[in-house]
Amino acid sequence: MADEETTGCEPETSAILAGRGEGETSLAPVLYPTSAFEFATIDEGRQMATAVGAERFYSRYGNPTINAFEAAIAELEGAEAARAFASGMGAVSAVALGLCSSGDHIVAQRQIYAGTQLFLQSACPRFGIDVTFVDGTESGAFEAAIRPGKTMLICAETPANPKLDLVDLDELGAITQATTVVDSTFATPLGQSPLAHGVDLVLHSATKGIAGHNDATIGVVAGSEELLSWLWGFAVLQGANASPYDAFNAHRGLRTLGVRLAHQAATAQRLAVFLEGHDSVDLVRYPGLESHPQHGLAERQMRSFGGLLTFDLGGDIETGGRFTEAVRLARQAPSLGGPETLISHPASTTHVGLTPEEMASTGIGPGTMRVSCGLEHPDDVVADIGQALLAASG
Ligand SMILES: *Cc1c(COP(=O)(O)O)cnc(C)c1O
């Protein structure tokens, strides 16, 4: 539902009003915590029970608070429809299990969120769905792995966990033999628009930048009416539907995403430049740095380079430990996109289950650090990381 008032405006502007129902006079999103709605006649009941996305029947089917958030995401992604889930993983699993059956095949990117990777590599085979992992940065890699008549889904993530590798969205969008889906969590709906490049579905862990305050666990998928109706039919039975409370927080968060993302991206750019010039840092990865191997691609397909960056301290696991113990302002936690600057150490957290060889093949070392820049003053963030680097190298 595109808002007439914001037609032709920049997405940061649209995000403020997106999803507001016609005639709605509440400035804030409206919370409907109810699990069910009453109806007057059996005809009305029948209509509700058979309508896709019924807004006032039973909240697993739909709910005005959740539907308003979905409408906002659909508008910002330039999609016909969207569906919210109980988490980002709820969205990932619904897309894979909703679109694939036993005997089907998925092509997925090797550089991908650890939860998604585990789901594809351990749960999917149990349902007879075969998965091939490819290097998403390599031109033609997804297409080359397609098995005609078998491959139903191509899963990509860009920028990708944790080294901020990029996938060429034009190339992915040109693939017609299978449904393509992009996890666009790191970019947010304001940072890039995968559907405009021809990709079929875009999904987000809205737990992160969209909700933006570490107070909601929620996921969302957007795409064509046809694909979303199909997914909705599966999702109602899967039961990984979003809570109205989380949808309310996510919709509230979306309205300030523009200023938050701009601030976080500016801090990330400054911190990246600072780290690149620092003696005790081996390697910095940020799409906004000219040294990023895909910086040109980032400039072509991203409106914002985002608030995340990765760097390598070199050394061993002790160096990583000394660094994380020395940070004062930044917190250690596995999330991203919130008000607090967060540091994560993949080798001891998200990627701890990998063998040293697997770790090396994903480009993660014992000193690799991921930073999600928060909303603090950039001077304070740079100063904190700077003093922790001195402590770690001392
Ligand atoms: C966090 C995250 C997920 C999973 O989302 P949850 O809301 O934690 O289930 C998926 N993809 C990416 C890129 C993420 O950062």
The ligand as an ORCA input file, in Angstrom:
! r2SCAN-3c Opt
* xyz 0 1
  C      20.246    -12.731     12.745
  C      20.208    -13.129     11.328
  C      19.330    -14.137     10.876
  C      18.433    -14.883     11.818
  O      17.479    -14.030     12.361
  P      16.755    -14.318     13.792
  O      15.806    -13.188     13.901
  O      17.832    -14.348     14.818
  O      16.105    -15.649     13.656
  C      19.322    -14.424      9.525
  N      20.150    -13.801      8.669
  C      21.004    -12.844      9.057
  C      21.877    -12.190      8.057
  C      21.074    -12.478     10.400
  O      21.927    -11.532     10.798
*
